[in-house]
Amino acid sequence: MSRILLGMGNPLLDMIANTSKDMLTKYDLKANDSIMAEEKHMPIYEDLMKNYKVTYVAGGATQNSIRGAQWLLPPNSTTFIGCVGNDEYAKALEKAAEEDGVYVPYMHVENPTGTCACLITDNNRSLVANLSASEKYKIDHLKKPEIWSLVEEAKFYYIGGFFFTHSHNSIMAVAKHAAENNKVFTQNLSAPFLSQFYSNFLDEAAPYWDIIFGNETEAITFADAHNYGTKDIKEIALKMAAIEKVNKSRPRMVVITQGALPTIVAYEGKIQEFPVRDLKPEEIVDTNAAGDAFVGGFLSQYIQGKDLKTCIDAANYVAYIVLKQSGATFPKLDKKEF
């Protein structure tokens, strides 16, 4: 198999720590949320290093998903593009990705490699991303012949919503290439603030979505931003699936996760529900990257032409594995248990 799946997003070094709820109050954070760091959040990274036991994991939502997909795919099936610095963190990210079999032709800039504070409280995670180098990605890099050839080689694309904040034109370049060549373009709603503050960019990309992923909070926020007049996840999923498509050769699929509740899939005008794997609360190490892992598992089967149930089974399995570990780490064994 060639490098059939290409991802594009913000590569970040995750700093994961179990913290007190006081940390959420101190930095004005919510228990199950994802935000971009503002000036008031900048001390949080040093605070974690000084006062908590921190685990460092190669991260960034899209990169997590691509690594999760590669875990269940034949060797050298995936590529991930993003922007990093010229520092030790960048080397650590490259090493981790390459060990997972993901090709990472990063763009390099002088800014420090991006980091993400992952605060775990009562099995919930609060993410505070300092994008730094990762938000410096430019379409000029994407259009380099050696990089664009990787876009042309791929048949499936997955781009995290966070890229809308700084490289919307790169998203649209890949989206249009996918539609023009009847390839599959997939995205993620990624975080509520994107629907709140970047809805015009989401709306431009939406007609190109072949698959759109999200969780229940992100789906409700998207619905609010588009005046759907409902908070019912099934209704929202059907409305999202009905958004006009550029490539009409396949219907759009909308996949909404709901934590421990069943996953909702809207496809061909119908709703299907899929239960998640049972997991005892004491087995959960942290929920960070579980959603990313779900997408990776799903895509690993989808790009191989498997049926929807198999895609969801793989998605739930990879999420199940990640929930039992710190961050998006994938063991060397037990790949076929789903």
C-alpha angles and dihedrals in degrees: 000000000000122000089290099163121060124187129191126192149100114316108211136172105235118222104199123190138160104234141176121262086247087076090061091052093044093056098032094246135153122231098239107027145106122220142164114249116257125195091273090057098051096093090057094085095057090040090058093047093049101041109026141045104259126201115203116213132170103253151148115142099258095041088052090054094048091049089049091050092048089053090068097034133082113273119287097013098131144060129193125196126195144119128273138165130253095259145100092274089059091051090050091052092048092048093049093047094047091049086056091051096251117137109224114188091177124189108239125214135169094253117099117268112267122261135199124208108216110195113193116201121167092340092307122113131216114195124203112183123199097193097189106150094010093067091055094075112135132197087232088075092048091051095053107117093239091051099040088051087064089053089051092047093054123083098191130045133197121185125177118232092237089077088071090076095067115000107038091143090060090054091051093048091057093040092054092045089053093050094045092051098038093246125145118264118193133178143173130231083221101182139009094243091065092063090044099049108014101039092126090061092045089050092054091052097040097083088059096052113116090171126013121189129196145137127254095265092050091046093052091048090050089050092050091050090052097042095241089157094221141085093196106122094212093052091046092050092051092049091049091049090053095057108123113269130215094206104050095179091097134025120246119257120211117198118190121181122204106192108246092356122088120286114248120220123187113196135150091000094304137103123227126184125209123190119229124235117277112254126173115232091239090057092060112097094178139327095229111128094002090122091048090050091050091056092047092052092047094050093046089067100031093060088053091056097251122158122264096258091054090048091052092044090054091045092053091045096053091045089049091053093048094047088061093055140052108269128327100331122145123205122227094238141053096041096148102049095107 
